[in-house]
Amino acid sequence: MKKISFPHILSFLIIFAMLATTLMSCAGGGDNKIETDTTTTSDGPPGETDKLLDNYGREIIDPDIPDNLDFGGRDFVVHTRGNVEQYEWKADFPNGEILNDTIYERNMLVEELLNIKIVVLAEGTWADYSTVTLPKMKASIMSGDYAYDLIAGFSTPIATLATTGLILNLNDVPYLDFDKPWWSQNIVEELTIDDILHFAVGSLSLSMIYSMECIFVNTDMLKDVAPGYNIYDTVKSGNWTWDEMQRLSASAYFDNNGNGVKDEGDRYGMAFCDNSNTIHGFLYSTGNKLILRDAEGYPKINIETEKLSEIVDKLIVLLYETDSAYPADKTPLDFSDGNVMFFNHWLYWGQTQYSHLMETYGIVPMPKYNTQQENYYTPVQSGMHMYCIPIDVKNVEENGIITEALAAQSYRTLQPAYYEIVLKTKYAKDSDTSQMVDIMYDTVFFDFAQIFNTDLGILNNISDVVRSKNNTLVSILKATSSIYEKKLEALIKGIIGQT
C-alpha cells in the first residue's frame, strides 16, 4: 500500500489559513493564525533528498496509512470528559483563538481526507468520572452498543479497563505505529507487558502537557526577598532543589495583618495544596519509581524502604513543618492574591487561573530532591487523558487508520500550536519561562504504580503516611508488601489475559 502523503494536501491547509486569516481579521484576531509554511534542509551527502521541515524544525513524517481512502461519511465518535473537551477535541467553528482554530482545522482536515464526521461525546467531569461516566461506558461496551470509536479517558480511572477485556490491545490495531513521534515512548514502555498495550498518549493528549506539575513563582516577592537572585539560572545550573526552595522561603514570611498570629492573612514563602497530587508530585520529583521491570520485562515492586522513608521525612517537614510555609493541611491560599512566593500546581492553572498575572509570576520545574540528583523529573497529574479503543468497534482497521491520521495531524499542527504558541508565547512572559516549559516537557515522568494506583494503592498508603505527619512508612510497608505483590501479580495477569 502507498503511504498517504500529507504534503499533497498543503494546498488545502494554505487555503484554510487564508480563510482563517480573513475570519480572524473580521473578528479582530488576525494575529492568532497558525502558519503552515515548510522549509527544506539537506545535511546529508550530496545528492541526498532534502528533508521537508515544519516551522519548528521537525522533519515532516507521513503516517503509514493507505492513500485515497473514503469511509463513506461515517461518524467517528470520540468520548472525552465533559469539562475539558475544548482543550483536545471540541471546536465547532473558528473563533480567532489559536487552540480552538487549530483543533477545528485538524478535525476538518482529517474529515475531508477520509470522508468521516468526527463526533465529540463529552460526558461527566473528574468528580464523577469513576462513579458515573466509567460505569456507563463499561455497560455500553459490554452490551455491544458500538457507542464509541475512541476513548480519551481520565488516566487513573480509565486504567482499570486494562483487566476487563473491554478494550483492544493497541499493538494489534492495524496502522497504529508507536514508533512515530506523535506517540509518547515513555508511556509505551511503561505500560507494555508481553507486547500488550491498552493505552497510548501523545500529540492527541494536550492534557499530558497541561497536567505537568510545576512550581509557580511570585517574581515580585522573590525580588524583594532575594535581590539580584535569578531563579532561572539556578534551574538551568541544576541547583533548584527542595532545600533551595526552603532557603529562599525562610525570610519571606511577614505578618501582614499585624495580629501576631500566622494565619491566612499573612505573607508566606511557600503554600501547597493538601491533596494526593501535591504529595505524588514531590515524591516523583525525586525520580523514584515504585515499580520497575525485572529481567524478563515484567513489573516488580521497587520499594527501598530506607530511601523512601527519608523522602517522606523530608516531605512532611516541607509541607507541614516549615516556618515560612503555610501548612498544607489548612485551606489553601490563593496564589493570585500575591501573598505566596512558591506554589505548586499543574501547568493548566497558569493558563486558566493566573494568566492575568503574567507580569508578576513565573514558572519553574518541580525542584530536585538534592544536588546529587542528576535530572529534574516532571510528574504528570492524573487529569491526563490516555487513549484506548473499545472491543465493540465495527471496523478495527478503519479505527486504526483514523486514529493514526488524527495523531499525525495533531503532531503536525495541534501540539506545536498549544506548546510553542499558547504556552510559550501567549502565556509566557519571557524566554526564560519558555525554557522552563521546555525543561518540564523534556523530563516528563511516568510510573506504572501511579497509572494503576486504583488497582494497586501503593501511592495511597504513602499519601496517608505523609498526611498523618508521623512517618510509620517502614512498618506499614513491611506489613503490606505481600499484599502489594499479590495485587501486582493479579493486575499483570489481568492485563495479559491470564485471569
Secondary structure, DSSP 8 states (H G I E B T S, - for coil): -----GGGGHHHHHHHHHHHHHHHHHHT-GGG------EEE--SSTT---EEE-TTS-B----S--SS---TTEEEEEEEETTSGGGTT--SS--S-HHHHHHHHHHHHHHHHHTEEEEEEEE--TTTIIIIIHHHHHHHHHTT----SEEEEEHHHHGGGGGTT-B--GGGSTT--TTSTTB-HHHHHHH-BTTB---B-BTT-HHHHHTBEEEEEEHHHHHHHSTT--HHHHHHTT--BHHHHHHHHTTT-B-TT-SSS--TTSBEEEE---SHHHHHHHHHTTT--SEEE-TTS-EEE---HHHHHHHHHHHHHHHHS-TTEE-TTS----GGGS-EEEEEEETHHHHHTSGGGTTTEEEE---BSSTT--S--EEB-TT-EEEE-BTT-S-HHHHHHHHHHHHHHIIIIIHHIIIIIIIIIIS-SSHHHHHHHHHHHHTEE--HHHHTHHHH-HHHHHHHHHHHTS--HHHHHHHHHHHHHHHHHHHHHHHHT--
